[in-house]
């Protein structure tokens, strides 16, 4: 049973925005299982709505059952319930995209994505699962992890360059994480995508545990320029409000 669940998870994890459909042979090669085994698994997953088959190409894509479950998770996630209004207000106030993200195994999961009403052109699709080492959200979440957790992440993650600005040296990334802990915020200046930048701060829960990260994303000149100080202040105000909603009170551990 456990093996079957893992195999189902492995198959579902193959789908992304870039690769939204897969064939039986393709899946078989990637996950290293016989075509007959993959065919049986995919058939069952299709019967319960986790996958669906394109009648013309015969390839498979994620099914409607996952869409329903995804909405349920999004709507009931505590951080989303507490942060929804605050995130949208911040997006409207700054004219920038505002996002909330949590840690997801070895990457960052964007759970909320608020776009100002008069700036729809800003909303380039990213995620919902993104790399951590070259994003402001990811670096915030990494910066407040234990040394053992960070070492384990670096041991299992290839620091590939998405742009010429991407930090790909481990020692440089470690220095960046140290700086983030000192200054309380993280900046990504065109490391994931040319022409895009973001700044993020931490959100806390309960007894000073890190709950999530909140960011503002937009044009590099605005994010990393003269407006940086005011944007960080606005983010920190929003993060403090969300943290209070999550049951956090500064100084609880003192």
Secondary structure, DSSP 8 states (H G I E B T S, - for coil): -HHHHHHHHHHHTT--SS---B-HHHHHHHHT--HHHHHHHHHHHHHTTSEEE-TTT--EEE-HHHHHHHHHHHHH-HHHHHHHHHHHHHHHHHTSEEEEEEEETTEEEEEEEE--TT-GGG-----SEE-STTSHHHHHHHHTS-HHHHHHHHHT-----SSTT----HHHHHHHHHHHHHHS-EEEESSSSTT-EEEEEEEEETTTEEEEEEEEEE-HHHHSSTTHHHHHHHHHHHHHHHHHHTT--TTTT-
